[in-house]
Amino acid sequence: MPKRRPDHVPTRTCAVCRQSHPKRDMTRIVRAPDGSIHRDETGRVPGRGTYICQDPACRDIERSAAAVKRALGTEPSPETLDIKGAPHATT
Ligand SMILES: [Zn+2]
């Protein structure tokens, strides 16, 4: 009987560095049907998505904006890509 692979996790390719990482460690950026760009906190937002990993270099807003524009064809707002801080951080 084939063993399950407990270490198998779905991976996605980072739009910035092009390396694969576990999907749960990625930030998903999605282009909604109306063309707007959103950060997808749930992984369930419909639309065409791309992923950014947790590498600080990939979270640089200018680099990630360029990568998202390349992947989705639309330039996101800086607010959408402000993913350096914790998701729950409020000011
Ligand atoms: Zn990356």
PDB file of the backbone (N, CA, C, O) and the ligand in Angstrom, with CONECT records:
HET     ZN  A 101       1
ATOM      1  N   MET A   1       0.837  -1.190   0.000  1.00  0.00           N
ATOM      2  CA  MET A   1       0.000   0.000   0.000  1.00  0.00           C
ATOM      3  C   MET A   1       0.880   1.251   0.000  1.00  0.00           C
ATOM      4  O   MET A   1       1.775   1.383   0.835  1.00  0.00           O
ATOM      5  N   PRO A   2       0.635   2.135  -0.903  1.00  0.00           N
ATOM      6  CA  PRO A   2       1.512   3.318  -0.962  1.00  0.00           C
ATOM      7  C   PRO A   2       1.336   4.200   0.261  1.00  0.00           C
ATOM      8  O   PRO A   2       0.226   4.458   0.727  1.00  0.00           O
ATOM      9  N   LYS A   3       2.438   4.634   0.741  1.00  0.00           N
ATOM     10  CA  LYS A   3       2.394   5.528   1.895  1.00  0.00           C
ATOM     11  C   LYS A   3       2.003   6.936   1.467  1.00  0.00           C
ATOM     12  O   LYS A   3       2.389   7.412   0.399  1.00  0.00           O
ATOM     13  N   ARG A   4       1.246   7.575   2.308  1.00  0.00           N
ATOM     14  CA  ARG A   4       1.005   9.003   2.081  1.00  0.00           C
ATOM     15  C   ARG A   4       2.304   9.750   2.336  1.00  0.00           C
ATOM     16  O   ARG A   4       3.155   9.308   3.106  1.00  0.00           O
ATOM     17  N   ARG A   5       2.433  10.859   1.692  1.00  0.00           N
ATOM     18  CA  ARG A   5       3.620  11.677   1.924  1.00  0.00           C
ATOM     19  C   ARG A   5       3.252  12.850   2.818  1.00  0.00           C
ATOM     20  O   ARG A   5       2.768  13.875   2.339  1.00  0.00           O
ATOM     21  N   PRO A   6       3.480  12.702   4.098  1.00  0.00           N
ATOM     22  CA  PRO A   6       3.051  13.761   5.014  1.00  0.00           C
ATOM     23  C   PRO A   6       3.787  15.068   4.786  1.00  0.00           C
ATOM     24  O   PRO A   6       3.329  16.130   5.207  1.00  0.00           O
ATOM     25  N   ASP A   7       4.933  14.985   4.116  1.00  0.00           N
ATOM     26  CA  ASP A   7       5.682  16.219   3.895  1.00  0.00           C
ATOM     27  C   ASP A   7       5.270  16.910   2.603  1.00  0.00           C
ATOM     28  O   ASP A   7       5.828  17.943   2.233  1.00  0.00           O
ATOM     29  N   HIS A   8       4.303  16.337   1.934  1.00  0.00           N
ATOM     30  CA  HIS A   8       3.883  16.972   0.684  1.00  0.00           C
ATOM     31  C   HIS A   8       2.979  18.159   0.971  1.00  0.00           C
ATOM     32  O   HIS A   8       1.907  18.009   1.557  1.00  0.00           O
ATOM     33  N   VAL A   9       3.408  19.315   0.562  1.00  0.00           N
ATOM     34  CA  VAL A   9       2.588  20.509   0.715  1.00  0.00           C
ATOM     35  C   VAL A   9       2.509  21.197  -0.638  1.00  0.00           C
ATOM     36  O   VAL A   9       3.465  21.182  -1.414  1.00  0.00           O
ATOM     37  N   PRO A  10       1.361  21.798  -0.910  1.00  0.00           N
ATOM     38  CA  PRO A  10       1.255  22.516  -2.190  1.00  0.00           C
ATOM     39  C   PRO A  10       2.205  23.716  -2.207  1.00  0.00           C
ATOM     40  O   PRO A  10       2.339  24.431  -1.214  1.00  0.00           O
ATOM     41  N   THR A  11       2.839  23.916  -3.312  1.00  0.00           N
ATOM     42  CA  THR A  11       3.763  25.045  -3.425  1.00  0.00           C
ATOM     43  C   THR A  11       3.325  25.966  -4.559  1.00  0.00           C
ATOM     44  O   THR A  11       2.607  25.574  -5.479  1.00  0.00           O
ATOM     45  N   ARG A  12       3.777  27.173  -4.453  1.00  0.00           N
ATOM     46  CA  ARG A  12       3.538  28.154  -5.498  1.00  0.00           C
ATOM     47  C   ARG A  12       4.859  28.864  -5.804  1.00  0.00           C
ATOM     48  O   ARG A  12       5.762  28.912  -4.969  1.00  0.00           O
ATOM     49  N   THR A  13       4.947  29.394  -6.979  1.00  0.00           N
ATOM     50  CA  THR A  13       6.161  30.089  -7.379  1.00  0.00           C
ATOM     51  C   THR A  13       6.037  31.575  -7.066  1.00  0.00           C
ATOM     52  O   THR A  13       5.065  32.228  -7.447  1.00  0.00           O
ATOM     53  N   CYS A  14       7.024  32.087  -6.377  1.00  0.00           N
ATOM     54  CA  CYS A  14       7.056  33.513  -6.047  1.00  0.00           C
ATOM     55  C   CYS A  14       7.194  34.327  -7.334  1.00  0.00           C
ATOM     56  O   CYS A  14       8.027  34.024  -8.189  1.00  0.00           O
ATOM     57  N   ALA A  15       6.363  35.363  -7.456  1.00  0.00           N
ATOM     58  CA  ALA A  15       6.400  36.194  -8.658  1.00  0.00           C
ATOM     59  C   ALA A  15       7.695  37.000  -8.750  1.00  0.00           C
ATOM     60  O   ALA A  15       8.099  37.431  -9.830  1.00  0.00           O
ATOM     61  N   VAL A  16       8.330  37.193  -7.605  1.00  0.00           N
ATOM     62  CA  VAL A  16       9.516  38.053  -7.589  1.00  0.00           C
ATOM     63  C   VAL A  16      10.779  37.236  -7.811  1.00  0.00           C
ATOM     64  O   VAL A  16      11.558  37.528  -8.718  1.00  0.00           O
ATOM     65  N   CYS A  17      10.987  36.205  -6.978  1.00  0.00           N
ATOM     66  CA  CYS A  17      12.250  35.468  -7.049  1.00  0.00           C
ATOM     67  C   CYS A  17      12.136  34.180  -7.851  1.00  0.00           C
ATOM     68  O   CYS A  17      13.146  33.541  -8.143  1.00  0.00           O
ATOM     69  N   ARG A  18      10.910  33.792  -8.212  1.00  0.00           N
ATOM     70  CA  ARG A  18      10.683  32.619  -9.052  1.00  0.00           C
ATOM     71  C   ARG A  18      11.030  31.307  -8.354  1.00  0.00           C
ATOM     72  O   ARG A  18      11.198  30.281  -9.013  1.00  0.00           O
ATOM     73  N   GLN A  19      11.138  31.332  -7.036  1.00  0.00           N
ATOM     74  CA  GLN A  19      11.381  30.095  -6.307  1.00  0.00           C
ATOM     75  C   GLN A  19      10.056  29.575  -5.752  1.00  0.00           C
ATOM     76  O   GLN A  19       9.145  30.344  -5.447  1.00  0.00           O
ATOM     77  N   SER A  20       9.975  28.263  -5.631  1.00  0.00           N
ATOM     78  CA  SER A  20       8.766  27.652  -5.090  1.00  0.00           C
ATOM     79  C   SER A  20       8.828  27.600  -3.579  1.00  0.00           C
ATOM     80  O   SER A  20       9.870  27.304  -2.995  1.00  0.00           O
ATOM     81  N   HIS A  21       7.707  27.890  -2.957  1.00  0.00           N
ATOM     82  CA  HIS A  21       7.594  27.849  -1.502  1.00  0.00           C
ATOM     83  C   HIS A  21       6.239  27.252  -1.160  1.00  0.00           C
ATOM     84  O   HIS A  21       5.333  27.236  -1.993  1.00  0.00           O
ATOM     85  N   PRO A  22       6.100  26.756   0.081  1.00  0.00           N
ATOM     86  CA  PRO A  22       4.779  26.270   0.489  1.00  0.00           C
ATOM     87  C   PRO A  22       3.730  27.361   0.329  1.00  0.00           C
ATOM     88  O   PRO A  22       3.943  28.520   0.687  1.00  0.00           O
ATOM     89  N   LYS A  23       2.603  26.955  -0.213  1.00  0.00           N
ATOM     90  CA  LYS A  23       1.559  27.938  -0.517  1.00  0.00           C
ATOM     91  C   LYS A  23       1.153  28.728   0.719  1.00  0.00           C
ATOM     92  O   LYS A  23       0.870  29.923   0.640  1.00  0.00           O
ATOM     93  N   ARG A  24       1.127  28.050   1.861  1.00  0.00           N
ATOM     94  CA  ARG A  24       0.652  28.736   3.060  1.00  0.00           C
ATOM     95  C   ARG A  24       1.626  29.810   3.529  1.00  0.00           C
ATOM     96  O   ARG A  24       1.265  30.676   4.325  1.00  0.00           O
ATOM     97  N   ASP A  25       2.853  29.755   3.039  1.00  0.00           N
ATOM     98  CA  ASP A  25       3.829  30.774   3.412  1.00  0.00           C
ATOM     99  C   ASP A  25       3.854  31.942   2.436  1.00  0.00           C
ATOM    100  O   ASP A  25       4.646  32.873   2.582  1.00  0.00           O
ATOM    101  N   MET A  26       2.988  31.880   1.454  1.00  0.00           N
ATOM    102  CA  MET A  26       3.003  32.915   0.431  1.00  0.00           C
ATOM    103  C   MET A  26       1.887  33.927   0.674  1.00  0.00           C
ATOM    104  O   MET A  26       0.855  33.609   1.264  1.00  0.00           O
ATOM    105  N   THR A  27       2.115  35.127   0.216  1.00  0.00           N
ATOM    106  CA  THR A  27       1.041  36.114   0.166  1.00  0.00           C
ATOM    107  C   THR A  27       0.461  36.084  -1.245  1.00  0.00           C
ATOM    108  O   THR A  27       1.186  36.218  -2.230  1.00  0.00           O
ATOM    109  N   ARG A  28      -0.846  35.907  -1.328  1.00  0.00           N
ATOM    110  CA  ARG A  28      -1.474  35.863  -2.642  1.00  0.00           C
ATOM    111  C   ARG A  28      -1.972  37.254  -3.020  1.00  0.00           C
ATOM    112  O   ARG A  28      -2.615  37.944  -2.229  1.00  0.00           O
ATOM    113  N   ILE A  29      -1.664  37.632  -4.218  1.00  0.00           N
ATOM    114  CA  ILE A  29      -2.171  38.879  -4.775  1.00  0.00           C
ATOM    115  C   ILE A  29      -3.087  38.495  -5.918  1.00  0.00           C
ATOM    116  O   ILE A  29      -2.710  37.697  -6.776  1.00  0.00           O
ATOM    117  N   VAL A  30      -4.284  39.053  -5.941  1.00  0.00           N
ATOM    118  CA  VAL A  30      -5.264  38.626  -6.931  1.00  0.00           C
ATOM    119  C   VAL A  30      -5.802  39.819  -7.703  1.00  0.00           C
ATOM    120  O   VAL A  30      -6.028  40.895  -7.150  1.00  0.00           O
ATOM    121  N   ARG A  31      -5.997  39.600  -8.981  1.00  0.00           N
ATOM    122  CA  ARG A  31      -6.652  40.606  -9.807  1.00  0.00           C
ATOM    123  C   ARG A  31      -8.120  40.224  -9.956  1.00  0.00           C
ATOM    124  O   ARG A  31      -8.457  39.195 -10.540  1.00  0.00           O
ATOM    125  N   ALA A  32      -8.972  41.070  -9.418  1.00  0.00           N
ATOM    126  CA  ALA A  32     -10.414  40.800  -9.464  1.00  0.00           C
ATOM    127  C   ALA A  32     -10.922  40.956 -10.889  1.00  0.00           C
ATOM    128  O   ALA A  32     -10.261  41.562 -11.733  1.00  0.00           O
ATOM    129  N   PRO A  33     -12.112  40.399 -11.150  1.00  0.00           N
ATOM    130  CA  PRO A  33     -12.687  40.526 -12.502  1.00  0.00           C
ATOM    131  C   PRO A  33     -12.834  41.973 -12.964  1.00  0.00           C
ATOM    132  O   PRO A  33     -12.843  42.242 -14.166  1.00  0.00           O
ATOM    133  N   ASP A  34     -12.948  42.900 -12.025  1.00  0.00           N
ATOM    134  CA  ASP A  34     -13.061  44.310 -12.436  1.00  0.00           C
ATOM    135  C   ASP A  34     -11.702  44.951 -12.681  1.00  0.00           C
ATOM    136  O   ASP A  34     -11.621  46.141 -12.986  1.00  0.00           O
ATOM    137  N   GLY A  35     -10.635  44.167 -12.548  1.00  0.00           N
ATOM    138  CA  GLY A  35      -9.307  44.665 -12.859  1.00  0.00           C
ATOM    139  C   GLY A  35      -8.564  45.231 -11.673  1.00  0.00           C
ATOM    140  O   GLY A  35      -7.395  45.599 -11.794  1.00  0.00           O
ATOM    141  N   SER A  36      -9.224  45.311 -10.519  1.00  0.00           N
ATOM    142  CA  SER A  36      -8.546  45.849  -9.351  1.00  0.00           C
ATOM    143  C   SER A  36      -7.668  44.770  -8.718  1.00  0.00           C
ATOM    144  O   SER A  36      -7.925  43.574  -8.853  1.00  0.00           O
ATOM    145  N   ILE A  37      -6.629  45.226  -8.025  1.00  0.00           N
ATOM    146  CA  ILE A  37      -5.671  44.316  -7.418  1.00  0.00           C
ATOM    147  C   ILE A  37      -5.880  44.307  -5.912  1.00  0.00           C
ATOM    148  O   ILE A  37      -5.969  45.358  -5.277  1.00  0.00           O
ATOM    149  N   HIS A  38      -5.955  43.118  -5.356  1.00  0.00           N
ATOM    150  CA  HIS A  38      -6.169  42.987  -3.925  1.00  0.00           C
ATOM    151  C   HIS A  38      -5.163  42.012  -3.342  1.00  0.00           C
ATOM    152  O   HIS A  38      -4.665  41.123  -4.031  1.00  0.00           O
ATOM    153  N   ARG A  39      -4.877  42.191  -2.078  1.00  0.00           N
ATOM    154  CA  ARG A  39      -4.143  41.175  -1.345  1.00  0.00           C
ATOM    155  C   ARG A  39      -5.168  40.183  -0.807  1.00  0.00           C
ATOM    156  O   ARG A  39      -6.134  40.564  -0.147  1.00  0.00           O
ATOM    157  N   ASP A  40      -4.944  38.922  -1.097  1.00  0.00           N
ATOM    158  CA  ASP A  40      -5.919  37.896  -0.724  1.00  0.00           C
ATOM    159  C   ASP A  40      -5.486  37.242   0.577  1.00  0.00           C
ATOM    160  O   ASP A  40      -4.544  36.450   0.606  1.00  0.00           O
ATOM    161  N   GLU A  41      -6.183  37.583   1.647  1.00  0.00           N
ATOM    162  CA  GLU A  41      -5.808  37.054   2.960  1.00  0.00           C
ATOM    163  C   GLU A  41      -6.340  35.640   3.182  1.00  0.00           C
ATOM    164  O   GLU A  41      -5.869  34.936   4.075  1.00  0.00           O
ATOM    165  N   THR A  42      -7.305  35.225   2.385  1.00  0.00           N
ATOM    166  CA  THR A  42      -7.979  33.951   2.636  1.00  0.00           C
ATOM    167  C   THR A  42      -7.582  32.860   1.659  1.00  0.00           C
ATOM    168  O   THR A  42      -7.783  31.678   1.938  1.00  0.00           O
ATOM    169  N   GLY A  43      -7.025  33.235   0.526  1.00  0.00           N
ATOM    170  CA  GLY A  43      -6.717  32.255  -0.505  1.00  0.00           C
ATOM    171  C   GLY A  43      -7.924  31.837  -1.308  1.00  0.00           C
ATOM    172  O   GLY A  43      -7.848  30.899  -2.102  1.00  0.00           O
ATOM    173  N   ARG A  44      -9.023  32.511  -1.116  1.00  0.00           N
ATOM    174  CA  ARG A  44     -10.263  32.105  -1.773  1.00  0.00           C
ATOM    175  C   ARG A  44     -10.859  33.188  -2.660  1.00  0.00           C
ATOM    176  O   ARG A  44     -11.931  33.002  -3.237  1.00  0.00           O
ATOM    177  N   VAL A  45     -10.185  34.289  -2.768  1.00  0.00           N
ATOM    178  CA  VAL A  45     -10.728  35.367  -3.590  1.00  0.00           C
ATOM    179  C   VAL A  45     -10.664  34.954  -5.063  1.00  0.00           C
ATOM    180  O   VAL A  45      -9.610  34.544  -5.549  1.00  0.00           O
ATOM    181  N   PRO A  46     -11.791  35.062  -5.771  1.00  0.00           N
ATOM    182  CA  PRO A  46     -11.770  34.677  -7.181  1.00  0.00           C
ATOM    183  C   PRO A  46     -10.992  35.681  -8.013  1.00  0.00           C
ATOM    184  O   PRO A  46     -10.930  36.866  -7.686  1.00  0.00           O
ATOM    185  N   GLY A  47     -10.413  35.198  -9.069  1.00  0.00           N
ATOM    186  CA  GLY A  47      -9.635  36.061  -9.937  1.00  0.00           C
ATOM    187  C   GLY A  47      -8.282  35.431 -10.205  1.00  0.00           C
ATOM    188  O   GLY A  47      -7.961  34.357  -9.696  1.00  0.00           O
ATOM    189  N   ARG A  48      -7.512  36.114 -11.002  1.00  0.00           N
ATOM    190  CA  ARG A  48      -6.210  35.587 -11.347  1.00  0.00           C
ATOM    191  C   ARG A  48      -5.211  36.002 -10.288  1.00  0.00           C
ATOM    192  O   ARG A  48      -5.068  37.189  -9.993  1.00  0.00           O
ATOM    193  N   GLY A  49      -4.525  35.037  -9.719  1.00  0.00           N
ATOM    194  CA  GLY A  49      -3.643  35.342  -8.611  1.00  0.00           C
ATOM    195  C   GLY A  49      -2.191  35.119  -8.937  1.00  0.00           C
ATOM    196  O   GLY A  49      -1.833  34.410  -9.877  1.00  0.00           O
ATOM    197  N   THR A  50      -1.366  35.749  -8.126  1.00  0.00           N
ATOM    198  CA  THR A  50       0.057  35.475  -8.163  1.00  0.00           C
ATOM    199  C   THR A  50       0.529  35.493  -6.711  1.00  0.00           C
ATOM    200  O   THR A  50      -0.192  35.943  -5.821  1.00  0.00           O
ATOM    201  N   TYR A  51       1.720  35.009  -6.488  1.00  0.00           N
ATOM    202  CA  TYR A  51       2.158  34.812  -5.110  1.00  0.00           C
ATOM    203  C   TYR A  51       3.492  35.488  -4.860  1.00  0.00           C
ATOM    204  O   TYR A  51       4.347  35.575  -5.742  1.00  0.00           O
ATOM    205  N   ILE A  52       3.647  35.965  -3.632  1.00  0.00           N
ATOM    206  CA  ILE A  52       4.902  36.576  -3.213  1.00  0.00           C
ATOM    207  C   ILE A  52       5.344  35.885  -1.929  1.00  0.00           C
ATOM    208  O   ILE A  52       4.552  35.719  -1.002  1.00  0.00           O
ATOM    209  N   CYS A  53       6.613  35.483  -1.880  1.00  0.00           N
ATOM    210  CA  CYS A  53       7.099  34.755  -0.719  1.00  0.00           C
ATOM    211  C   CYS A  53       7.466  35.697   0.418  1.00  0.00           C
ATOM    212  O   CYS A  53       7.285  36.911   0.321  1.00  0.00           O
ATOM    213  N   GLN A  54       7.975  35.129   1.480  1.00  0.00           N
ATOM    214  CA  GLN A  54       8.240  35.920   2.677  1.00  0.00           C
ATOM    215  C   GLN A  54       9.630  36.517   2.715  1.00  0.00           C
ATOM    216  O   GLN A  54       9.997  37.181   3.685  1.00  0.00           O
ATOM    217  N   ASP A  55      10.395  36.293   1.685  1.00  0.00           N
ATOM    218  CA  ASP A  55      11.729  36.879   1.642  1.00  0.00           C
ATOM    219  C   ASP A  55      11.606  38.405   1.655  1.00  0.00           C
ATOM    220  O   ASP A  55      10.896  38.980   0.831  1.00  0.00           O
ATOM    221  N   PRO A  56      12.294  39.051   2.587  1.00  0.00           N
ATOM    222  CA  PRO A  56      12.182  40.523   2.637  1.00  0.00           C
ATOM    223  C   PRO A  56      12.521  41.178   1.304  1.00  0.00           C
ATOM    224  O   PRO A  56      11.957  42.217   0.958  1.00  0.00           O
ATOM    225  N   ALA A  57      13.423  40.586   0.570  1.00  0.00           N
ATOM    226  CA  ALA A  57      13.782  41.161  -0.727  1.00  0.00           C
ATOM    227  C   ALA A  57      12.601  41.133  -1.684  1.00  0.00           C
ATOM    228  O   ALA A  57      12.447  42.017  -2.527  1.00  0.00           O
ATOM    229  N   CYS A  58      11.759  40.094  -1.543  1.00  0.00           N
ATOM    230  CA  CYS A  58      10.588  39.971  -2.417  1.00  0.00           C
ATOM    231  C   CYS A  58       9.443  40.849  -1.938  1.00  0.00           C
ATOM    232  O   CYS A  58       8.493  41.107  -2.678  1.00  0.00           O
ATOM    233  N   ARG A  59       9.539  41.303  -0.704  1.00  0.00           N
ATOM    234  CA  ARG A  59       8.478  42.139  -0.158  1.00  0.00           C
ATOM    235  C   ARG A  59       8.787  43.615  -0.319  1.00  0.00           C
ATOM    236  O   ARG A  59       8.014  44.472   0.108  1.00  0.00           O
ATOM    237  N   ASP A  60       9.895  43.900  -0.923  1.00  0.00           N
ATOM    238  CA  ASP A  60      10.179  45.271  -1.279  1.00  0.00           C
ATOM    239  C   ASP A  60       9.063  45.750  -2.216  1.00  0.00           C
ATOM    240  O   ASP A  60       8.752  45.095  -3.211  1.00  0.00           O
ATOM    241  N   ILE A  61       8.478  46.884  -1.888  1.00  0.00           N
ATOM    242  CA  ILE A  61       7.284  47.295  -2.623  1.00  0.00           C
ATOM    243  C   ILE A  61       7.573  47.513  -4.102  1.00  0.00           C
ATOM    244  O   ILE A  61       6.778  47.121  -4.957  1.00  0.00           O
ATOM    245  N   GLU A  62       8.696  48.128  -4.405  1.00  0.00           N
ATOM    246  CA  GLU A  62       8.975  48.380  -5.823  1.00  0.00           C
ATOM    247  C   GLU A  62       9.184  47.085  -6.593  1.00  0.00           C
ATOM    248  O   GLU A  62       8.692  46.925  -7.710  1.00  0.00           O
ATOM    249  N   ARG A  63       9.919  46.166  -5.983  1.00  0.00           N
ATOM    250  CA  ARG A  63      10.168  44.893  -6.671  1.00  0.00           C
ATOM    251  C   ARG A  63       8.894  44.078  -6.808  1.00  0.00           C
ATOM    252  O   ARG A  63       8.619  43.509  -7.864  1.00  0.00           O
ATOM    253  N   SER A  64       8.119  44.027  -5.728  1.00  0.00           N
ATOM    254  CA  SER A  64       6.905  43.222  -5.797  1.00  0.00           C
ATOM    255  C   SER A  64       5.885  43.866  -6.728  1.00  0.00           C
ATOM    256  O   SER A  64       5.146  43.161  -7.416  1.00  0.00           O
ATOM    257  N   ALA A  65       5.834  45.201  -6.758  1.00  0.00           N
ATOM    258  CA  ALA A  65       4.905  45.863  -7.678  1.00  0.00           C
ATOM    259  C   ALA A  65       5.257  45.531  -9.118  1.00  0.00           C
ATOM    260  O   ALA A  65       4.375  45.275  -9.939  1.00  0.00           O
ATOM    261  N   ALA A  66       6.535  45.535  -9.416  1.00  0.00           N
ATOM    262  CA  ALA A  66       6.960  45.208 -10.775  1.00  0.00           C
ATOM    263  C   ALA A  66       6.619  43.759 -11.107  1.00  0.00           C
ATOM    264  O   ALA A  66       6.210  43.451 -12.226  1.00  0.00           O
ATOM    265  N   ALA A  67       6.790  42.870 -10.125  1.00  0.00           N
ATOM    266  CA  ALA A  67       6.503  41.455 -10.359  1.00  0.00           C
ATOM    267  C   ALA A  67       5.010  41.221 -10.546  1.00  0.00           C
ATOM    268  O   ALA A  67       4.601  40.438 -11.403  1.00  0.00           O
ATOM    269  N   VAL A  68       4.199  41.901  -9.743  1.00  0.00           N
ATOM    270  CA  VAL A  68       2.752  41.746  -9.867  1.00  0.00           C
ATOM    271  C   VAL A  68       2.282  42.307 -11.209  1.00  0.00           C
ATOM    272  O   VAL A  68       1.426  41.722 -11.872  1.00  0.00           O
ATOM    273  N   LYS A  69       2.841  43.424 -11.589  1.00  0.00           N
ATOM    274  CA  LYS A  69       2.460  43.998 -12.873  1.00  0.00           C
ATOM    275  C   LYS A  69       2.819  43.041 -14.010  1.00  0.00           C
ATOM    276  O   LYS A  69       2.065  42.883 -14.970  1.00  0.00           O
ATOM    277  N   ARG A  70       3.971  42.415 -13.882  1.00  0.00           N
ATOM    278  CA  ARG A  70       4.400  41.464 -14.902  1.00  0.00           C
ATOM    279  C   ARG A  70       3.462  40.249 -14.929  1.00  0.00           C
ATOM    280  O   ARG A  70       3.101  39.749 -15.994  1.00  0.00           O
ATOM    281  N   ALA A  71       3.079  39.789 -13.733  1.00  0.00           N
ATOM    282  CA  ALA A  71       2.283  38.565 -13.641  1.00  0.00           C
ATOM    283  C   ALA A  71       0.821  38.801 -14.006  1.00  0.00           C
ATOM    284  O   ALA A  71       0.193  37.964 -14.656  1.00  0.00           O
ATOM    285  N   LEU A  72       0.286  39.936 -13.586  1.00  0.00           N
ATOM    286  CA  LEU A  72      -1.156  40.153 -13.721  1.00  0.00           C
ATOM    287  C   LEU A  72      -1.500  41.231 -14.741  1.00  0.00           C
ATOM    288  O   LEU A  72      -2.664  41.386 -15.109  1.00  0.00           O
ATOM    289  N   GLY A  73      -0.515  41.962 -15.192  1.00  0.00           N
ATOM    290  CA  GLY A  73      -0.759  42.960 -16.217  1.00  0.00           C
ATOM    291  C   GLY A  73      -1.318  44.267 -15.700  1.00  0.00           C
ATOM    292  O   GLY A  73      -1.687  45.145 -16.479  1.00  0.00           O
ATOM    293  N   THR A  74      -1.381  44.397 -14.386  1.00  0.00           N
ATOM    294  CA  THR A  74      -1.914  45.614 -13.782  1.00  0.00           C
ATOM    295  C   THR A  74      -1.002  46.017 -12.634  1.00  0.00           C
ATOM    296  O   THR A  74      -0.559  45.177 -11.850  1.00  0.00           O
ATOM    297  N   GLU A  75      -0.731  47.300 -12.548  1.00  0.00           N
ATOM    298  CA  GLU A  75       0.123  47.752 -11.464  1.00  0.00           C
ATOM    299  C   GLU A  75      -0.689  47.928 -10.195  1.00  0.00           C
ATOM    300  O   GLU A  75      -1.699  48.632 -10.204  1.00  0.00           O
ATOM    301  N   PRO A  76      -0.272  47.307  -9.113  1.00  0.00           N
ATOM    302  CA  PRO A  76      -1.025  47.430  -7.862  1.00  0.00           C
ATOM    303  C   PRO A  76      -0.677  48.716  -7.128  1.00  0.00           C
ATOM    304  O   PRO A  76       0.366  49.320  -7.375  1.00  0.00           O
ATOM    305  N   SER A  77      -1.541  49.122  -6.241  1.00  0.00           N
ATOM    306  CA  SER A  77      -1.242  50.278  -5.409  1.00  0.00           C
ATOM    307  C   SER A  77      -0.251  49.858  -4.330  1.00  0.00           C
ATOM    308  O   SER A  77      -0.220  48.691  -3.939  1.00  0.00           O
ATOM    309  N   PRO A  78       0.558  50.797  -3.845  1.00  0.00           N
ATOM    310  CA  PRO A  78       1.502  50.456  -2.777  1.00  0.00           C
ATOM    311  C   PRO A  78       0.819  49.884  -1.552  1.00  0.00           C
ATOM    312  O   PRO A  78       1.381  49.024  -0.874  1.00  0.00           O
ATOM    313  N   GLU A  79      -0.387  50.349  -1.258  1.00  0.00           N
ATOM    314  CA  GLU A  79      -1.102  49.836  -0.085  1.00  0.00           C
ATOM    315  C   GLU A  79      -1.361  48.334  -0.220  1.00  0.00           C
ATOM    316  O   GLU A  79      -1.275  47.584   0.752  1.00  0.00           O
ATOM    317  N   THR A  80      -1.675  47.920  -1.424  1.00  0.00           N
ATOM    318  CA  THR A  80      -1.952  46.503  -1.647  1.00  0.00           C
ATOM    319  C   THR A  80      -0.739  45.650  -1.323  1.00  0.00           C
ATOM    320  O   THR A  80      -0.859  44.517  -0.857  1.00  0.00           O
ATOM    321  N   LEU A  81       0.422  46.214  -1.576  1.00  0.00           N
ATOM    322  CA  LEU A  81       1.651  45.436  -1.435  1.00  0.00           C
ATOM    323  C   LEU A  81       2.366  45.707  -0.127  1.00  0.00           C
ATOM    324  O   LEU A  81       3.484  45.235   0.075  1.00  0.00           O
ATOM    325  N   ASP A  82       1.751  46.445   0.746  1.00  0.00           N
ATOM    326  CA  ASP A  82       2.411  46.741   2.014  1.00  0.00           C
ATOM    327  C   ASP A  82       2.298  45.540   2.923  1.00  0.00           C
ATOM    328  O   ASP A  82       1.509  45.523   3.867  1.00  0.00           O
ATOM    329  N   ILE A  83       3.109  44.527   2.620  1.00  0.00           N
ATOM    330  CA  ILE A  83       2.961  43.240   3.289  1.00  0.00           C
ATOM    331  C   ILE A  83       4.150  42.939   4.172  1.00  0.00           C
ATOM    332  O   ILE A  83       4.396  41.786   4.528  1.00  0.00           O
ATOM    333  N   LYS A  84       4.890  43.978   4.527  1.00  0.00           N
ATOM    334  CA  LYS A  84       6.058  43.745   5.380  1.00  0.00           C
ATOM    335  C   LYS A  84       5.646  43.480   6.816  1.00  0.00           C
ATOM    336  O   LYS A  84       6.250  42.663   7.511  1.00  0.00           O
ATOM    337  N   GLY A  85       4.615  44.180   7.250  1.00  0.00           N
ATOM    338  CA  GLY A  85       4.213  44.040   8.634  1.00  0.00           C
ATOM    339  C   GLY A  85       3.307  42.851   8.837  1.00  0.00           C
ATOM    340  O   GLY A  85       2.912  42.183   7.882  1.00  0.00           O
ATOM    341  N   ALA A  86       2.986  42.594  10.072  1.00  0.00           N
ATOM    342  CA  ALA A  86       2.064  41.512  10.375  1.00  0.00           C
ATOM    343  C   ALA A  86       0.679  41.876   9.875  1.00  0.00           C
ATOM    344  O   ALA A  86       0.300  43.047   9.850  1.00  0.00           O
ATOM    345  N   PRO A  87      -0.080  40.849   9.473  1.00  0.00           N
ATOM    346  CA  PRO A  87      -1.420  41.129   8.934  1.00  0.00           C
ATOM    347  C   PRO A  87      -2.336  41.827   9.917  1.00  0.00           C
ATOM    348  O   PRO A  87      -3.265  42.528   9.517  1.00  0.00           O
ATOM    349  N   HIS A  88      -2.079  41.638  11.201  1.00  0.00           N
ATOM    350  CA  HIS A  88      -2.985  42.167  12.194  1.00  0.00           C
ATOM    351  C   HIS A  88      -2.531  43.525  12.736  1.00  0.00           C
ATOM    352  O   HIS A  88      -3.188  44.125  13.585  1.00  0.00           O
ATOM    353  N   ALA A  89      -1.394  43.990  12.223  1.00  0.00           N
ATOM    354  CA  ALA A  89      -0.869  45.241  12.745  1.00  0.00           C
ATOM    355  C   ALA A  89      -1.812  46.384  12.412  1.00  0.00           C
ATOM    356  O   ALA A  89      -2.282  46.515  11.282  1.00  0.00           O
ATOM    357  N   THR A  90      -2.073  47.191  13.397  1.00  0.00           N
ATOM    358  CA  THR A  90      -2.873  48.389  13.177  1.00  0.00           C
ATOM    359  C   THR A  90      -2.146  49.571  13.777  1.00  0.00           C
ATOM    360  O   THR A  90      -1.369  49.435  14.722  1.00  0.00           O
ATOM    361  N   THR A  91      -2.408  50.708  13.222  1.00  0.00           N
ATOM    362  CA  THR A  91      -1.732  51.891  13.735  1.00  0.00           C
ATOM    363  C   THR A  91      -2.741  52.880  14.268  1.00  0.00           C
ATOM    364  O   THR A  91      -2.363  53.949  14.747  1.00  0.00           O
TER     365      THR A  91
HETATM  366 ZN    ZN A 101      10.335  35.409  -3.466  1.00  0.00          ZN2+
END
